[in-house]
Amino acid sequence: MRTLLIAGVVSIVFCSGLASGQSLEEKFETLRKEFEDHKKETAASKSLLEKSGVTIKFSGRLFLDWGFFNLDSDQKKDTAFDGTEDGTEFRAVRIAASGKIHDDIDYKIQTDMVGQDIDFKDVWIAYRGLPKGLKLKVGHHKEPFSLEQLNSARFLNFMERSVMDALVPGRNTGFSVSGTCADEMINWAAGVFRDVSDSGSGQDNGKLSVTARVSASPVYDDDGRTVVHVGGAASFRNPNDSGKAFATEPEAHLADDFVDTGALNADEITLLGAEAAVVLGSFSAQAEYVYADVDLATGSDPSFMGYYGQVSYFLTGETKNYSRSKGTFGRVKPINNIFEGDCGCGAWELVGRVSNLDLTDSGVSGGELMNYGAGVNWYWNPNARVMCNYIVADLDGFGPADIFQMRFQIDF
């Protein structure tokens, strides 16, 4: 943004100088004065913010996806899959502002501009002044459940989360408290949430959910190149009156839902999750299991389950970036950015995954989906990468569907 501003100033001054017949020396002197004025204005604005105790940082992301599908012959005849066609889409176009207000209040306002509406993502206020380093967060944010869900989409091994994620709560509006102990070896979070729309609002009498997660890294050596992570989570949910549906695409957002329970008239839903991960230098592995027990208002009570296991290996020597305080994985930093250093090839990562989601039980025929995935990620630098995924989606009752997809991703 600053580069564009400078370029604009240069162009305007230069063109105006030509029009006024200024000499080259006069044009550069005018340009110097413009820069000095701009520098003073910027410093004054920064000083004003600092004096008020407010900081602000802008960030964003852009994901451009391409997908190609080869469905089973029976799926091609089924109208339920008519929307699964080759295509392209902007998966995410997000802009965010975050910062601090004085010393103990954090904030973030993040929206996604994909589609016809602007959706809320992270829109919250956090207070860090509680005893023992505890943090209180209020607003629209992720419920503390599942390592895969809590990892940012910017840093996932694959373009989409596993099919298991259909059982996992995402962002909702509520209150949560989080903290660490044992020198950050253990971290935990718990909160009360209300299921809401993409605008962050919702109304239902007493329909609240309680969610909690605990994770630990009993092994953390060599500055994070050797890590063992374990964790568990639970969520006790009261769905809103419109019913709760579990559904998902085959890890390809351009596809139709391959499995879907339809709206379930549930009084309560209990979710239990277990997670584990290991980092050994350039190799990492991660797995999770989620069990969902659904208490229907009438009829038999079904239970659903999902799981995944995935591996990653960096051909160029990098390692996954693990945060002990959050119990999640973060940004990968190539040893050499593209066209820089001895290699100049960026970072290359090979990934593989097996995942399963079973939504059929006790009279509910949502279907069972088994996915096998492989991929290559090419990191140009810490803020840009190209992803290629190949997925075999084996839906019970049909033959396997072949999916190839690519993503061009930047974030700042």
Residue, then its C-alpha position, 0 to 999 in steps of 0.5 A: m500500500r505504501t509503495l502504491l502511494i509513493a508511486g502515485v505521488v511520483s506520477i502526480v508530481f512528475c506529470s504536473g511538473l511537465a505541465s507547468g514547465q518546471s526544470l528537472e531540478e525543480k521537479f525533484e525538489t517539489l517531489r522531496k517536499e511532498f515526501e517530507d510532508h507525507k512523512k510528517e503526516t504519517a508520524a503525526s498519525k502514528s503518534l496520535l494513536e500511540k498517545s491514545g493507547v491504540t494500535i491497529k494492524f491490517s491483514g488479509r487473505l486471498f484463496l483462488d481455487w480450481g476444481f476438476f471432477n470425475l464422478d462415478s457413473d451412478q453419481k452422474k445419473d443422480t440429480a443430487f450431484d448435478g452441481t458437482e462440475d469443474g469450476t473455479e471460485f474465490r474461496a476466501v477474500r478476507i480483510a481484517a483489522s486487529g490490535k491493542i487498546h492500552d495494555d490489556i485489551d485485544y481486538k479483531i474485526q475480520t470479514d469475508m467478502v466472498g458471495q453476495d453478503i459480507d460474513f463475520k469471521d473473527v469479530w471479538i474483544a479480549y481482555r488479558g488482565l485476569p489473574k494468572g495470565l488468563k484471557l477472556k474473549v467475547g464475540h464471534h470466534k471459534e469454539p475450542f474444539s479440534l486441532e484441525q478446526l483451530n488451525s487457520a486455513r492458511f496453514l492447513n496441509f490440504m485445501e479443505r479440512s477433512v470430512m470429519d470437520a462436519l461434526v465439529p463446531g466452528r465460529n459462534t458468538g459467545f464467551s471463552v476463557s483460556g490459559t496455560c500452565a506448566d510453562e505452556m506445556i498444557n493449554w486449555a480453553a472453555g466457553v459458552f456459545r450460541d449458534v448464530s448466523d454468518s452475521g454473528s447474531g441469533q435468537d433462541n430461548g436458552k439454546l446455549s452450548v458449552t465447549a472445552r478443550v485441553s491439550a498438552s505438548p509433553v515433548y518439545d525439543d530442538d526449538g520445536r523440531t521435535v514435538v508430541h501433542v495430545g489433546g481432547a475436547a467436549s461440547f454439550r450443545n442445545p441446537n436451535d429450533s430450526g434443527k441441526a444438520f450434519a453434511t459435507e462436501p468430499e473435501a472439495h468446496l466446489a462439489d455438492d454435499f456427498v453426505d447429509t443427515g437433513a435437519l434433525n429435531a434434536d434436544e441435545i447433542t454431545l460431542l467428544g473429540a481426541e487428537a494427537a500429533v507428532v513432529l520429527g524434523s521435516f516429518s509430521a503426523q496428525a490424527e483426530y477422532v470425533y464422536a457425536d451422540v444425538d438426543l432426538a425429540t422423538g424416535s431412536d437416538p443416533s450416533f455419528m463418528g468421523y476421523y482422519g489421519q494425515v502425514s507431511y514431509f518437507l523435501t527442502g528441510e523445513t518443519k511445522n511451526y508448533s505453538r505451545s501456548k495455543g496447541t496449534f500449528g502456524r506459519v511455515k517459513p521456507i529456508n529459502n524463498i523462491f528466487e532467493g538464497d542458494c536454492g531459490c526454490g521455496a519450500w516443497e511439502l508432500v502430504g497424504r490423508v485418509s478420512n472417514l465420516d459415518l452419518t448413518d445410524s438408528g434410522v438416519s441415512g446420511g451416508e458414509l464417506m471414505n476419502y483418500g487424499a494426496g497433495v503437494n504444497w509449494y511455498w514461495n515465501p511465508n505468505a504465498r503458496v500453491m497447493c495441488n490436491y488429488i482426492v478419491a472420494d468413496l461414497d457408500g453405495f456409489g463408486p469412487a469419484d476422482i477430484f483434482q484441485m489447485r489453490f493459489q494463496i496469499d495472506f498478509 
